[in-house]
């Protein structure tokens, strides 16, 4: 009972150390930048503001501005927002037009890792952006990896030595053997000293990371004091140092009272917990269990690796003390293998979770430094498990039989295991010094490389002049045109009085345009312009005028292609959004931890004062925590699914007009609900399954149905087209019915079937999913995930290249196009006709519904209502709609926004976006 009580005390202390430790996210990554990277501004910004995924250390986070020559400009100091420490800003003041580079450095207050990067910003001329890139740096520092490896080895020496002494040597030794214990304790004390040394090295490493100085160089007392006294790392480092001192005291007292070895084990476990609390162990919804799993992973590693080192350390004293030594080694191998099995099982379970959490894909495993280090670790584990199996089965069997040859072989086998496990710890040291693979891939997606220029080059000799022509980047849009002129002797021609470049497309009738290059160097003349405005063949006629000479005329005939497709920037994921398959992974890991922990605890007959039992209890605790988190996720998912489970009478679509105070509704069963003056919705008799409707100003109801395109005028349904339709759109005075393989167009002034026209889709065997008008009164069609542009109401279509499959489209308040993909909302600039930026998905939903009033964009996604503020979606909180699951929304001219809770059959409306009025949908 006494041992049971002591075991329970140890478990309670370790659990408290683990679950009371603050948990953190890994790395402070920019999630919002204003103005965004690659912005072209007419005037200097009032401020440059960056929002990060974690709170920042004010003393070591900053924004600098460099000019086009790389010179750092004298700007005011960077400020951390006192109300939101995840934001830092800098007011650049008055700036002349030109290209600037924003260089930023952020030190996370959560895990102490620095992130740094840069991006271009232009005031004035947009062409200056060509060739610029965004950069986020994450390099492997050998000194950082070595110090973190040393930290792990020192912890393993100390924790593994104490455990080996208590749970392997003392129960196995046939008699007290001071020489063996002195050997173990000598290594334990060496490990304790190394913990102190690596603690100091971790401090100077953190100073180096915070300031950007090389390790052990340029150390300033005030800055070092700032790292210790004013950062979260410093506070944890002080705690670690105090516990390290306490650990030394406990080891000292353990010379006369072995109870203090158990105290030392607890203190060592707290140091491991501090290590985990300042690591990559993070999951937005599961911080505590993630850090707990990381702690158990570290503990299992320390017991196993440290035990191996101490095991090989006592082989010599045991062989010289005991004759024969095989029976003693047999007991040692048996007991060590017993808790090594639990350690390996623990490492596999917690390591699997960590790999999913930090890597998550084969791409991340193979193509990121973190993933490659993990791959090396996994490869090295295979021979380690093989050697452990040999010791467990063959070595143990040979020693039990009294074969002394196996005593001699044991040292070599253990030595090979140690070399491999130290190499594994080296890989872990690299992994803990860099960003997780998921973060690296997300940063790459948020900062895609710019397309490499493909200059158009040509040479011609006319009238004794060698003319070299260059157009960069060489595709449709803004180009820089350079003419280099030399005479027959190779000398530059500098006496040119005028150069005219006339541009004429040979494939499209768009007229001529002209540029006049200016001299920029000896014999070099240059100018920029967007004169190559379409794809196809061009004629560029160059006229060169010189004093007292005939004009020189030369034609260049390039073929111009469209700008290459560049990967659209994907916003960094919201850290508060659960990752895919989260609940399944939590259930899988939780069940595995409970099963394995229960098995090993039962195998040990619940004897708690054994290393294997302590690890088994840890697995049980972690398994329970994982299942609890998974059940919470299942409850939330089921609640949302329940609210979204529509019946045939559940309203799922709305149609509004300014002459009707309440919206018409379409149910999931395909019925139309018409509101009357008493606020009661009655089902309209109609023998067709309705997918979408539009109610015009004359109260004509236009319906897209599975049976065709219909209109109800004065209570009589008339079929306009027999082709099934899924969507109705009114734009530019025409009603469009969208369906598979076709679009039906009819003037919206009345039901005049003589003017009905069936339009072809841009590609066969596709469907017309949505159609919107953008700011220049042209139209964008979404068809089977692709986009097409029309300037003639659907008579002709031009493809718009997008980097991903499109799921939904909408105009924004400025007439630009919003297009959602599985990862983001892309913005198509109507004026520049190019993708300009990416926004996050509202609620993470790739199929949101949008509505636009005069100045703002609303969206419904994942059951919630959002308002676009800058480049972020802000949740709109409706006080009496906390249990609502919104399914769609609509804007009623001139100022009313409607939002529908389908499952609850309720509507809310607002004229100002702040005050919302609820209307219950009453069926008549």
VENFEN-V248768 format. One record per residue. N is the residue number from 1. RES is the residue in one letter. D_CENTER is the distance of its C-alpha to the mean C-alpha in whole Angstrom. Layout:
BEGIN
n=N res=RES d_center=D_CENTER
n=N res=RES d_center=D_CENTER
END
This chain:
BEGIN
n=1 res=X d_center=51
n=2 res=X d_center=51
n=3 res=X d_center=48
n=4 res=X d_center=47
n=5 res=X d_center=46
n=6 res=X d_center=45
n=7 res=X d_center=42
n=8 res=X d_center=41
n=9 res=X d_center=41
n=10 res=X d_center=39
n=11 res=X d_center=37
n=12 res=X d_center=37
n=13 res=X d_center=36
n=14 res=X d_center=33
n=15 res=X d_center=32
n=16 res=X d_center=32
n=17 res=X d_center=31
n=18 res=X d_center=28
n=19 res=X d_center=27
n=20 res=X d_center=28
n=21 res=X d_center=26
n=22 res=X d_center=23
n=23 res=X d_center=20
n=24 res=X d_center=17
n=25 res=X d_center=13
n=26 res=X d_center=12
n=27 res=X d_center=12
n=28 res=X d_center=12
n=29 res=X d_center=9
n=30 res=X d_center=10
n=31 res=X d_center=9
n=32 res=X d_center=12
n=33 res=X d_center=15
n=34 res=X d_center=19
n=35 res=X d_center=20
n=36 res=X d_center=17
n=37 res=X d_center=17
n=38 res=X d_center=20
n=39 res=X d_center=22
n=40 res=X d_center=26
n=41 res=X d_center=27
n=42 res=X d_center=31
n=43 res=X d_center=32
n=44 res=X d_center=30
n=45 res=X d_center=27
n=46 res=X d_center=29
n=47 res=X d_center=26
n=48 res=X d_center=22
n=49 res=X d_center=20
n=50 res=X d_center=16
n=51 res=X d_center=14
n=52 res=X d_center=12
n=53 res=X d_center=10
n=54 res=X d_center=14
n=55 res=X d_center=17
n=56 res=X d_center=19
n=57 res=X d_center=22
n=58 res=X d_center=24
n=59 res=X d_center=27
n=60 res=X d_center=24
n=61 res=X d_center=21
n=62 res=X d_center=23
n=63 res=X d_center=22
n=64 res=X d_center=25
n=65 res=X d_center=26
n=66 res=X d_center=28
n=67 res=X d_center=30
n=68 res=X d_center=30
n=69 res=X d_center=32
n=70 res=X d_center=30
n=71 res=X d_center=32
n=72 res=X d_center=30
n=73 res=X d_center=32
n=74 res=X d_center=33
n=75 res=X d_center=31
n=76 res=X d_center=31
n=77 res=X d_center=29
n=78 res=X d_center=26
n=79 res=X d_center=26
n=80 res=X d_center=23
n=81 res=X d_center=24
n=82 res=X d_center=26
n=83 res=X d_center=25
n=84 res=X d_center=21
n=85 res=X d_center=20
n=86 res=X d_center=17
n=87 res=X d_center=18
n=88 res=X d_center=20
n=89 res=X d_center=23
n=90 res=X d_center=25
n=91 res=X d_center=28
n=92 res=X d_center=29
n=93 res=X d_center=32
n=94 res=X d_center=35
n=95 res=X d_center=33
n=96 res=X d_center=35
n=97 res=X d_center=34
n=98 res=X d_center=32
n=99 res=X d_center=28
n=100 res=X d_center=27
n=101 res=X d_center=24
n=102 res=X d_center=22
n=103 res=X d_center=21
n=104 res=X d_center=19
n=105 res=X d_center=19
n=106 res=X d_center=17
n=107 res=X d_center=19
n=108 res=X d_center=17
n=109 res=X d_center=20
n=110 res=X d_center=18
n=111 res=X d_center=18
n=112 res=X d_center=19
n=113 res=X d_center=17
n=114 res=X d_center=17
n=115 res=X d_center=15
n=116 res=X d_center=16
n=117 res=X d_center=16
n=118 res=X d_center=18
n=119 res=X d_center=18
n=120 res=X d_center=21
n=121 res=X d_center=23
n=122 res=X d_center=26
n=123 res=X d_center=29
n=124 res=X d_center=32
n=125 res=X d_center=32
n=126 res=X d_center=29
n=127 res=X d_center=30
n=128 res=X d_center=29
n=129 res=X d_center=25
n=130 res=X d_center=26
n=131 res=X d_center=25
n=132 res=X d_center=23
n=133 res=X d_center=19
n=134 res=X d_center=16
n=135 res=X d_center=16
n=136 res=X d_center=13
n=137 res=X d_center=16
n=138 res=X d_center=15
n=139 res=X d_center=18
n=140 res=X d_center=20
n=141 res=X d_center=23
n=142 res=X d_center=26
n=143 res=X d_center=28
n=144 res=X d_center=24
n=145 res=X d_center=24
n=146 res=X d_center=28
n=147 res=X d_center=28
n=148 res=X d_center=26
n=149 res=X d_center=27
n=150 res=X d_center=31
n=151 res=X d_center=29
n=152 res=X d_center=29
n=153 res=X d_center=32
n=154 res=X d_center=34
n=155 res=X d_center=33
n=156 res=X d_center=33
n=157 res=X d_center=37
n=158 res=X d_center=38
n=159 res=X d_center=36
n=160 res=X d_center=37
n=161 res=X d_center=41
n=162 res=X d_center=41
n=163 res=X d_center=40
n=164 res=X d_center=42
n=165 res=X d_center=45
n=166 res=X d_center=45
n=167 res=X d_center=44
n=168 res=X d_center=45
n=169 res=X d_center=48
n=170 res=X d_center=50
n=171 res=X d_center=50
n=172 res=X d_center=51
n=173 res=X d_center=54
n=174 res=X d_center=57
n=175 res=X d_center=58
n=176 res=X d_center=57
n=177 res=X d_center=56
n=178 res=X d_center=56
n=179 res=X d_center=55
n=180 res=X d_center=52
n=181 res=X d_center=51
n=182 res=X d_center=51
n=183 res=X d_center=49
n=184 res=X d_center=46
n=185 res=X d_center=46
n=186 res=X d_center=47
n=187 res=X d_center=43
n=188 res=X d_center=42
n=189 res=X d_center=43
n=190 res=X d_center=42
n=191 res=X d_center=38
n=192 res=X d_center=39
n=193 res=X d_center=40
n=194 res=X d_center=37
n=195 res=X d_center=35
n=196 res=X d_center=36
n=197 res=X d_center=36
n=198 res=X d_center=32
n=199 res=X d_center=32
n=200 res=X d_center=33
n=201 res=X d_center=31
n=202 res=X d_center=28
n=203 res=X d_center=29
n=204 res=X d_center=30
n=205 res=X d_center=27
n=206 res=X d_center=25
n=207 res=X d_center=28
n=208 res=X d_center=27
n=209 res=X d_center=23
n=210 res=X d_center=24
n=211 res=X d_center=26
n=212 res=X d_center=25
n=213 res=X d_center=29
n=214 res=X d_center=30
n=215 res=X d_center=30
n=216 res=X d_center=34
n=217 res=X d_center=34
n=218 res=X d_center=35
n=219 res=X d_center=35
n=220 res=X d_center=36
n=221 res=X d_center=37
n=222 res=X d_center=36
n=223 res=X d_center=32
n=224 res=X d_center=33
n=225 res=X d_center=34
n=226 res=X d_center=31
n=227 res=X d_center=29
n=228 res=X d_center=31
n=229 res=X d_center=32
n=230 res=X d_center=29
n=231 res=X d_center=26
n=232 res=X d_center=24
n=233 res=X d_center=25
n=234 res=X d_center=28
n=235 res=X d_center=29
n=236 res=X d_center=28
n=237 res=X d_center=29
n=238 res=X d_center=33
n=239 res=X d_center=32
n=240 res=X d_center=32
n=241 res=X d_center=35
n=242 res=X d_center=37
n=243 res=X d_center=36
n=244 res=X d_center=37
n=245 res=X d_center=40
n=246 res=X d_center=41
n=247 res=X d_center=40
n=248 res=X d_center=43
n=249 res=X d_center=45
n=250 res=X d_center=44
n=251 res=X d_center=45
n=252 res=X d_center=48
n=253 res=X d_center=50
n=254 res=X d_center=49
n=255 res=X d_center=52
n=256 res=X d_center=54
n=257 res=X d_center=52
n=258 res=X d_center=49
n=259 res=X d_center=48
n=260 res=X d_center=46
n=261 res=X d_center=44
n=262 res=X d_center=42
n=263 res=X d_center=42
n=264 res=X d_center=40
n=265 res=X d_center=38
n=266 res=X d_center=37
n=267 res=X d_center=36
n=268 res=X d_center=34
n=269 res=X d_center=32
n=270 res=X d_center=31
n=271 res=X d_center=30
n=272 res=X d_center=28
n=273 res=X d_center=27
n=274 res=X d_center=26
n=275 res=X d_center=24
n=276 res=X d_center=22
n=277 res=X d_center=21
n=278 res=X d_center=20
n=279 res=X d_center=18
n=280 res=X d_center=14
n=281 res=X d_center=16
n=282 res=X d_center=13
n=283 res=X d_center=12
n=284 res=X d_center=12
n=285 res=X d_center=15
n=286 res=X d_center=17
n=287 res=X d_center=17
n=288 res=X d_center=21
n=289 res=X d_center=21
n=290 res=X d_center=18
n=291 res=X d_center=20
n=292 res=X d_center=23
n=293 res=X d_center=22
n=294 res=X d_center=21
n=295 res=X d_center=25
n=296 res=X d_center=26
n=297 res=X d_center=25
n=298 res=X d_center=26
n=299 res=X d_center=29
n=300 res=X d_center=30
n=301 res=X d_center=29
n=302 res=X d_center=32
n=303 res=X d_center=34
n=304 res=X d_center=34
n=305 res=X d_center=34
n=306 res=X d_center=36
n=307 res=X d_center=39
n=308 res=X d_center=39
n=309 res=X d_center=40
n=310 res=X d_center=42
n=311 res=X d_center=44
n=312 res=X d_center=45
n=313 res=X d_center=46
n=314 res=X d_center=49
n=315 res=X d_center=50
n=316 res=X d_center=53
n=317 res=X d_center=54
n=318 res=X d_center=54
n=319 res=X d_center=56
n=320 res=X d_center=58
n=321 res=X d_center=59
n=322 res=X d_center=59
n=323 res=X d_center=62
n=324 res=X d_center=60
n=325 res=X d_center=57
n=326 res=X d_center=55
n=327 res=X d_center=56
n=328 res=X d_center=54
n=329 res=X d_center=51
n=330 res=X d_center=51
n=331 res=X d_center=50
n=332 res=X d_center=48
n=333 res=X d_center=46
n=334 res=X d_center=46
n=335 res=X d_center=45
n=336 res=X d_center=42
n=337 res=X d_center=41
n=338 res=X d_center=41
n=339 res=X d_center=38
n=340 res=X d_center=37
n=341 res=X d_center=36
n=342 res=X d_center=34
n=343 res=X d_center=32
n=344 res=X d_center=31
n=345 res=X d_center=30
n=346 res=X d_center=28
n=347 res=X d_center=26
n=348 res=X d_center=26
n=349 res=X d_center=25
n=350 res=X d_center=22
n=351 res=X d_center=21
n=352 res=X d_center=20
n=353 res=X d_center=18
n=354 res=X d_center=16
n=355 res=X d_center=16
n=356 res=X d_center=14
n=357 res=X d_center=12
n=358 res=X d_center=11
n=359 res=X d_center=11
n=360 res=X d_center=12
n=361 res=X d_center=13
n=362 res=X d_center=16
n=363 res=X d_center=14
n=364 res=X d_center=12
n=365 res=X d_center=15
n=366 res=X d_center=17
n=367 res=X d_center=16
n=368 res=X d_center=14
n=369 res=X d_center=16
n=370 res=X d_center=15
n=371 res=X d_center=15
n=372 res=X d_center=19
n=373 res=X d_center=20
n=374 res=X d_center=19
n=375 res=X d_center=21
n=376 res=X d_center=24
n=377 res=X d_center=24
n=378 res=X d_center=25
n=379 res=X d_center=27
n=380 res=X d_center=29
n=381 res=X d_center=29
n=382 res=X d_center=31
n=383 res=X d_center=34
n=384 res=X d_center=34
n=385 res=X d_center=34
n=386 res=X d_center=37
n=387 res=X d_center=39
n=388 res=X d_center=38
n=389 res=X d_center=40
n=390 res=X d_center=43
n=391 res=X d_center=44
n=392 res=X d_center=43
n=393 res=X d_center=46
n=394 res=X d_center=48
n=395 res=X d_center=48
n=396 res=X d_center=49
n=397 res=X d_center=51
n=398 res=X d_center=53
n=399 res=X d_center=53
n=400 res=X d_center=54
n=401 res=X d_center=57
n=402 res=X d_center=58
n=403 res=X d_center=57
n=404 res=X d_center=57
n=405 res=X d_center=56
n=406 res=X d_center=52
n=407 res=X d_center=53
n=408 res=X d_center=53
n=409 res=X d_center=50
n=410 res=X d_center=47
n=411 res=X d_center=47
n=412 res=X d_center=46
n=413 res=X d_center=43
n=414 res=X d_center=42
n=415 res=X d_center=42
n=416 res=X d_center=40
n=417 res=X d_center=37
n=418 res=X d_center=37
n=419 res=X d_center=36
n=420 res=X d_center=33
n=421 res=X d_center=32
n=422 res=X d_center=32
n=423 res=X d_center=30
n=424 res=X d_center=27
n=425 res=X d_center=27
n=426 res=X d_center=27
n=427 res=X d_center=24
n=428 res=X d_center=22
n=429 res=X d_center=23
n=430 res=X d_center=21
n=431 res=X d_center=18
n=432 res=X d_center=18
n=433 res=X d_center=19
n=434 res=X d_center=16
n=435 res=X d_center=12
n=436 res=X d_center=11
n=437 res=X d_center=10
n=438 res=X d_center=7
n=439 res=X d_center=6
n=440 res=X d_center=8
n=441 res=X d_center=7
n=442 res=X d_center=4
n=443 res=X d_center=7
n=444 res=X d_center=9
n=445 res=X d_center=8
n=446 res=X d_center=8
n=447 res=X d_center=11
n=448 res=X d_center=13
n=449 res=X d_center=17
n=450 res=X d_center=20
n=451 res=X d_center=22
n=452 res=X d_center=25
n=453 res=X d_center=28
n=454 res=X d_center=31
n=455 res=X d_center=34
n=456 res=X d_center=37
n=457 res=X d_center=40
n=458 res=X d_center=44
n=459 res=X d_center=47
n=460 res=X d_center=51
n=461 res=X d_center=54
n=462 res=X d_center=57
n=463 res=X d_center=60
n=464 res=X d_center=59
n=465 res=X d_center=56
n=466 res=X d_center=53
n=467 res=X d_center=50
n=468 res=X d_center=46
n=469 res=X d_center=44
n=470 res=X d_center=40
n=471 res=X d_center=37
n=472 res=X d_center=34
n=473 res=X d_center=31
n=474 res=X d_center=33
n=475 res=X d_center=32
n=476 res=X d_center=32
n=477 res=X d_center=32
n=478 res=X d_center=32
n=479 res=X d_center=34
n=480 res=X d_center=36
n=481 res=X d_center=39
n=482 res=X d_center=41
n=483 res=X d_center=45
n=484 res=X d_center=47
n=485 res=X d_center=50
n=486 res=X d_center=53
n=487 res=X d_center=57
n=488 res=X d_center=59
n=489 res=X d_center=59
n=490 res=X d_center=55
n=491 res=X d_center=56
n=492 res=X d_center=53
n=493 res=X d_center=54
n=494 res=X d_center=54
n=495 res=X d_center=57
n=496 res=X d_center=55
n=497 res=X d_center=56
n=498 res=X d_center=53
n=499 res=X d_center=51
n=500 res=X d_center=50
n=501 res=X d_center=47
n=502 res=X d_center=47
n=503 res=X d_center=45
n=504 res=X d_center=46
n=505 res=X d_center=44
n=506 res=X d_center=46
n=507 res=X d_center=44
n=508 res=X d_center=43
n=509 res=X d_center=46
n=510 res=X d_center=44
n=511 res=X d_center=47
n=512 res=X d_center=47
n=513 res=X d_center=45
n=514 res=X d_center=46
n=515 res=X d_center=45
n=516 res=X d_center=47
n=517 res=X d_center=45
n=518 res=X d_center=46
n=519 res=X d_center=47
n=520 res=X d_center=45
n=521 res=X d_center=46
n=522 res=X d_center=49
n=523 res=X d_center=50
n=524 res=X d_center=46
n=525 res=X d_center=45
n=526 res=X d_center=42
n=527 res=X d_center=41
n=528 res=X d_center=37
n=529 res=X d_center=37
n=530 res=X d_center=35
n=531 res=X d_center=39
n=532 res=X d_center=37
n=533 res=X d_center=36
n=534 res=X d_center=36
n=535 res=X d_center=36
n=536 res=X d_center=39
n=537 res=X d_center=42
n=538 res=X d_center=43
n=539 res=X d_center=46
n=540 res=X d_center=46
n=541 res=X d_center=49
n=542 res=X d_center=50
n=543 res=X d_center=53
n=544 res=X d_center=54
n=545 res=X d_center=57
n=546 res=X d_center=59
n=547 res=X d_center=62
n=548 res=X d_center=65
n=549 res=X d_center=64
n=550 res=X d_center=63
n=551 res=X d_center=59
n=552 res=X d_center=57
n=553 res=X d_center=55
n=554 res=X d_center=52
n=555 res=X d_center=50
n=556 res=X d_center=47
n=557 res=X d_center=45
n=558 res=X d_center=42
n=559 res=X d_center=40
n=560 res=X d_center=36
n=561 res=X d_center=33
n=562 res=X d_center=30
n=563 res=X d_center=27
n=564 res=X d_center=25
n=565 res=X d_center=22
n=566 res=X d_center=19
n=567 res=X d_center=15
n=568 res=X d_center=14
n=569 res=X d_center=11
n=570 res=X d_center=8
n=571 res=X d_center=7
n=572 res=X d_center=4
n=573 res=X d_center=4
n=574 res=X d_center=7
n=575 res=X d_center=8
n=576 res=X d_center=11
n=577 res=X d_center=10
n=578 res=X d_center=12
n=579 res=X d_center=10
n=580 res=X d_center=12
n=581 res=X d_center=16
n=582 res=X d_center=15
n=583 res=X d_center=19
n=584 res=X d_center=20
n=585 res=X d_center=19
n=586 res=X d_center=20
n=587 res=X d_center=23
n=588 res=X d_center=24
n=589 res=X d_center=23
n=590 res=X d_center=25
n=591 res=X d_center=28
n=592 res=X d_center=28
n=593 res=X d_center=28
n=594 res=X d_center=31
n=595 res=X d_center=33
n=596 res=X d_center=33
n=597 res=X d_center=34
n=598 res=X d_center=36
n=599 res=X d_center=38
n=600 res=X d_center=38
n=601 res=X d_center=39
n=602 res=X d_center=42
n=603 res=X d_center=43
n=604 res=X d_center=44
n=605 res=X d_center=46
n=606 res=X d_center=43
n=607 res=X d_center=45
n=608 res=X d_center=42
n=609 res=X d_center=43
n=610 res=X d_center=42
n=611 res=X d_center=39
n=612 res=X d_center=38
n=613 res=X d_center=39
n=614 res=X d_center=36
n=615 res=X d_center=33
n=616 res=X d_center=34
n=617 res=X d_center=34
n=618 res=X d_center=31
n=619 res=X d_center=30
n=620 res=X d_center=32
n=621 res=X d_center=30
n=622 res=X d_center=26
n=623 res=X d_center=27
n=624 res=X d_center=29
n=625 res=X d_center=26
n=626 res=X d_center=23
n=627 res=X d_center=25
n=628 res=X d_center=26
n=629 res=X d_center=22
n=630 res=X d_center=22
n=631 res=X d_center=25
n=632 res=X d_center=23
n=633 res=X d_center=21
n=634 res=X d_center=23
n=635 res=X d_center=25
n=636 res=X d_center=23
n=637 res=X d_center=22
n=638 res=X d_center=26
n=639 res=X d_center=27
n=640 res=X d_center=24
n=641 res=X d_center=26
n=642 res=X d_center=29
n=643 res=X d_center=29
n=644 res=X d_center=27
n=645 res=X d_center=30
n=646 res=X d_center=32
n=647 res=X d_center=36
n=648 res=X d_center=38
n=649 res=X d_center=39
n=650 res=X d_center=36
n=651 res=X d_center=35
n=652 res=X d_center=32
n=653 res=X d_center=33
n=654 res=X d_center=35
n=655 res=X d_center=37
n=656 res=X d_center=38
n=657 res=X d_center=41
n=658 res=X d_center=42
n=659 res=X d_center=46
n=660 res=X d_center=45
n=661 res=X d_center=44
n=662 res=X d_center=42
n=663 res=X d_center=39
n=664 res=X d_center=40
n=665 res=X d_center=38
n=666 res=X d_center=37
n=667 res=X d_center=37
n=668 res=X d_center=35
n=669 res=X d_center=38
n=670 res=X d_center=39
n=671 res=X d_center=42
n=672 res=X d_center=42
n=673 res=X d_center=43
n=674 res=X d_center=45
n=675 res=X d_center=45
n=676 res=X d_center=49
n=677 res=X d_center=50
n=678 res=X d_center=50
n=679 res=X d_center=46
n=680 res=X d_center=47
n=681 res=X d_center=45
n=682 res=X d_center=47
n=683 res=X d_center=46
n=684 res=X d_center=48
n=685 res=X d_center=50
n=686 res=X d_center=48
n=687 res=X d_center=48
n=688 res=X d_center=45
n=689 res=X d_center=41
n=690 res=X d_center=40
n=691 res=X d_center=36
n=692 res=X d_center=36
n=693 res=X d_center=38
n=694 res=X d_center=39
n=695 res=X d_center=42
n=696 res=X d_center=44
n=697 res=X d_center=46
n=698 res=X d_center=49
n=699 res=X d_center=47
n=700 res=X d_center=47
n=701 res=X d_center=45
n=702 res=X d_center=43
n=703 res=X d_center=41
n=704 res=X d_center=39
n=705 res=X d_center=40
n=706 res=X d_center=40
n=707 res=X d_center=44
n=708 res=X d_center=43
n=709 res=X d_center=43
n=710 res=X d_center=46
n=711 res=X d_center=47
n=712 res=X d_center=49
n=713 res=X d_center=51
n=714 res=X d_center=54
n=715 res=X d_center=53
n=716 res=X d_center=54
n=717 res=X d_center=51
n=718 res=X d_center=51
n=719 res=X d_center=49
n=720 res=X d_center=48
n=721 res=X d_center=46
n=722 res=X d_center=46
n=723 res=X d_center=43
n=724 res=X d_center=40
n=725 res=X d_center=38
n=726 res=X d_center=35
n=727 res=X d_center=34
n=728 res=X d_center=36
n=729 res=X d_center=35
n=730 res=X d_center=38
n=731 res=X d_center=37
n=732 res=X d_center=40
n=733 res=X d_center=43
n=734 res=X d_center=42
n=735 res=X d_center=41
n=736 res=X d_center=39
n=737 res=X d_center=38
n=738 res=X d_center=35
n=739 res=X d_center=36
n=740 res=X d_center=35
n=741 res=X d_center=37
n=742 res=X d_center=38
n=743 res=X d_center=38
n=744 res=X d_center=41
n=745 res=X d_center=42
n=746 res=X d_center=45
n=747 res=X d_center=46
n=748 res=X d_center=45
n=749 res=X d_center=49
n=750 res=X d_center=50
n=751 res=X d_center=51
n=752 res=X d_center=52
n=753 res=X d_center=52
n=754 res=X d_center=53
n=755 res=X d_center=51
n=756 res=X d_center=48
n=757 res=X d_center=46
n=758 res=X d_center=44
n=759 res=X d_center=41
n=760 res=X d_center=40
n=761 res=X d_center=36
n=762 res=X d_center=35
n=763 res=X d_center=34
n=764 res=X d_center=36
n=765 res=X d_center=35
n=766 res=X d_center=32
n=767 res=X d_center=32
n=768 res=X d_center=32
n=769 res=X d_center=29
n=770 res=X d_center=29
n=771 res=X d_center=31
n=772 res=X d_center=30
n=773 res=X d_center=32
n=774 res=X d_center=30
n=775 res=X d_center=32
n=776 res=X d_center=34
n=777 res=X d_center=36
n=778 res=X d_center=34
n=779 res=X d_center=33
n=780 res=X d_center=29
n=781 res=X d_center=30
n=782 res=X d_center=27
n=783 res=X d_center=28
n=784 res=X d_center=27
n=785 res=X d_center=23
n=786 res=X d_center=25
n=787 res=X d_center=26
n=788 res=X d_center=29
n=789 res=X d_center=31
n=790 res=X d_center=35
n=791 res=X d_center=37
n=792 res=X d_center=40
n=793 res=X d_center=39
n=794 res=X d_center=38
n=795 res=X d_center=41
n=796 res=X d_center=39
n=797 res=X d_center=35
n=798 res=X d_center=33
n=799 res=X d_center=30
n=800 res=X d_center=26
n=801 res=X d_center=24
n=802 res=X d_center=20
n=803 res=X d_center=17
n=804 res=X d_center=17
n=805 res=X d_center=19
n=806 res=X d_center=20
n=807 res=X d_center=20
n=808 res=X d_center=22
n=809 res=X d_center=23
n=810 res=X d_center=25
n=811 res=X d_center=26
n=812 res=X d_center=25
n=813 res=X d_center=27
n=814 res=X d_center=28
n=815 res=X d_center=29
n=816 res=X d_center=26
n=817 res=X d_center=24
n=818 res=X d_center=21
n=819 res=X d_center=19
n=820 res=X d_center=17
n=821 res=X d_center=15
n=822 res=X d_center=13
n=823 res=X d_center=10
n=824 res=X d_center=11
n=825 res=X d_center=15
n=826 res=X d_center=16
n=827 res=X d_center=19
n=828 res=X d_center=22
n=829 res=X d_center=25
n=830 res=X d_center=28
n=831 res=X d_center=30
n=832 res=X d_center=28
n=833 res=X d_center=27
n=834 res=X d_center=24
n=835 res=X d_center=20
n=836 res=X d_center=19
n=837 res=X d_center=16
n=838 res=X d_center=13
n=839 res=X d_center=13
n=840 res=X d_center=11
n=841 res=X d_center=12
n=842 res=X d_center=15
n=843 res=X d_center=15
n=844 res=X d_center=12
n=845 res=X d_center=15
n=846 res=X d_center=16
n=847 res=X d_center=19
n=848 res=X d_center=20
n=849 res=X d_center=23
n=850 res=X d_center=24
n=851 res=X d_center=27
n=852 res=X d_center=28
n=853 res=X d_center=31
n=854 res=X d_center=33
n=855 res=X d_center=30
n=856 res=X d_center=27
n=857 res=X d_center=24
n=858 res=X d_center=24
n=859 res=X d_center=22
n=860 res=X d_center=22
n=861 res=X d_center=19
n=862 res=X d_center=19
n=863 res=X d_center=22
n=864 res=X d_center=22
n=865 res=X d_center=23
n=866 res=X d_center=21
n=867 res=X d_center=22
n=868 res=X d_center=20
n=869 res=X d_center=21
n=870 res=X d_center=20
n=871 res=X d_center=16
n=872 res=X d_center=15
n=873 res=X d_center=17
n=874 res=X d_center=19
n=875 res=X d_center=20
n=876 res=X d_center=24
n=877 res=X d_center=26
n=878 res=X d_center=29
n=879 res=X d_center=32
n=880 res=X d_center=33
n=881 res=X d_center=31
n=882 res=X d_center=29
n=883 res=X d_center=29
n=884 res=X d_center=29
n=885 res=X d_center=26
n=886 res=X d_center=26
n=887 res=X d_center=27
n=888 res=X d_center=27
n=889 res=X d_center=29
n=890 res=X d_center=31
n=891 res=X d_center=33
n=892 res=X d_center=37
n=893 res=X d_center=38
n=894 res=X d_center=39
n=895 res=X d_center=37
n=896 res=X d_center=36
n=897 res=X d_center=32
n=898 res=X d_center=33
n=899 res=X d_center=30
n=900 res=X d_center=31
n=901 res=X d_center=31
n=902 res=X d_center=32
n=903 res=X d_center=32
n=904 res=X d_center=34
n=905 res=X d_center=36
n=906 res=X d_center=36
n=907 res=X d_center=35
n=908 res=X d_center=34
n=909 res=X d_center=35
n=910 res=X d_center=34
n=911 res=X d_center=36
n=912 res=X d_center=34
n=913 res=X d_center=31
n=914 res=X d_center=32
n=915 res=X d_center=35
n=916 res=X d_center=34
n=917 res=X d_center=37
n=918 res=X d_center=37
n=919 res=X d_center=39
n=920 res=X d_center=40
n=921 res=X d_center=40
n=922 res=X d_center=44
n=923 res=X d_center=45
n=924 res=X d_center=49
END
